[in-house]
Amino acid sequence: MKENFKILVTDDDAKILFAFKEVLQKDGHEYLKASTAAEGLLLVETEKPDIIFMDINMPGMDGLQALQQIKHIDEALPVVIITGEGTMQTAIKAMQYGAFQYLLKPLSIKTIRDEIARVAISIESYKKNYSFGKESDNRYQLIGNDPQMHEIYKMIGSVSTTDNHTNVLITGETGTGKELIARAIHSNSINKDEPFIAINCTALPENLLESELFGHEKGAFTGAYNRKIGKFEQAAEGTIFLDEIGDLSLGLQKKLLRVLQEREFERLGENGLIPVKARFITATNQDLSSKIKNDAFRKDLYYRLNVVNIKVPPLRNRKTDIIILANFFLARYARKLGKQINLISDGAMAKLEAYDYPGNIRELENIIERAVMLSRSNVILPYAIANLSEDESGQDSNFLVDQKDFNLARDTILNNFEKQFISARLKETDGNVSKAAKIANMSRQNFHRLLEKHKIKAH
């Protein structure tokens, strides 16, 4: 395996160029530098580098434009995009245009060496074709600069270049934006002009959901007065998004598995086979592994769905994004409610940053909407922020009822009840789980599951 490379660094920051030079020459690599994308492209032609590290924001041509031209020159040349101002769209575009990696500044010496090591392992086989990206639909813009979100942006960029047979499973708590990620994959794919069909698996009873998905012929069952085209057929070559897949009945799980295996289905009451050409993206806030152990979810279906897994972090684990999200929602609701509010005070922001958001981004959005509605000046002050605390059991019940999202309000109340109930039973039994479960008329297994879910320690 080759250990020393000819490495081109393209960046308009002299300090960045010097830092790379020190590391690369110390490690025995041949160092090339360029201060503009145009200069870098010339060196690609004349010097034939093995690896490129390239900034996005440079005078004249930017790094993404240069990346596209580099891929025309040498499709297999590994290009590591580096930027100090990363966004969802730059990350997605970089991966779609064929970047080997996308990194946020500042870069540590270890990060630089790790990337070179990754290239050394894969450089011989780095021959993958990439299709060029499209402009994303701004209605479904993901917000956040946390490194975890940038990993998701890169995943979206990679997945959206694959064909529709690549299934995606998105996992994460309620309110983290799983459907937004599904829509981002769709709107960045080559089939973005095809339909995006979203179905909530908990919204309809099993018999109606089956008809909704597969469609039916006239007379297929009582009340079927006309032919109905199902969602699988409506999706054409677009995307089928099945939300809350963990709640799908075992009977429908079996039928969905067959659709995924054969890529075809029958309308209810008809024998003719209809091909399925859409991509399947599914989402859940449940632990499907536990449901498989309890025979509530099919293992074979799980493996079919989980070709690509995108795990969405809860907001409490990406708190640096709270300011960005809060200001984004402020602009949205100030415009929507016709108010001249353009600032969140330091005190109000401190309250927002200190809270753990059991309802995640959806809860933050509701809090900001309420604050905009209540504010009497052009600044959001602390009084307009709902009473927040580390213990969400103190959540104002009126505030929950005011929330427009039924699922979020219900889940928040249910979670609060479970946490208080389990804590009270443990307190009664001095932390004895078996006794607490018996008093609660629950199995020890289910009681312990709630302990883990709410991170409650028995002792």
Salt bridges, closest charged atoms under 4 A:
ASP11 OD2 - LYS105 NZ 2.89
ASP27 OD2 - ARG113 NE 2.74
GLU47 OE1 - LYS6 NZ 3.70
ASP50 OD2 - LYS2 NZ 2.86
ASP55 OD1 - LYS105 NZ 3.43
ASP114 OD2 - LYS110 NZ 2.71
GLU115 OE1 - ARG118 NH1 2.95
GLU135 OE2 - LYS93 NZ 3.33
ASP137 OD2 - ARG139 NH2 2.59
GLU151 OE2 - LYS154 NZ 2.81
GLU173 OE2 - ARG316 NH2 2.40
GLU179 OE2 - ARG183 NH2 3.05
GLU210 OE2 - LYS255 NZ 2.30
GLU212 OE1 - LYS228 NZ 3.57
GLU212 OE2 - LYS231 NZ 3.46
GLU217 OE2 - ARG227 NE 3.06
GLU217 OE2 - ARG267 NH1 2.79
GLU233 OE2 - ARG267 NH2 2.94
GLU270 OE2 - ARG227 NH2 3.93
GLU270 OE1 - ARG267 NH1 3.13
ASP300 OD2 - ARG298 NH2 2.84
ASP321 OD2 - ARG318 NE 2.99
ASP356 OD1 - LYS319 NZ 3.20
GLU365 OE2 - ARG332 NH1 3.02
GLU369 OE2 - LYS404 NZ 3.25
GLU392 OE2 - LYS419 NZ 3.95
ASP405 OD1 - ARG362 NH1 3.41
ASP411 OD1 - ARG410 NE 3.53
GLU418 OE1 - LYS453 NZ 2.96
GLU418 OE1 - HIS454 NE2 2.88
GLU428 OE2 - ARG425 NH2 2.66
GLU452 OE2 - HIS448 ND1 3.54
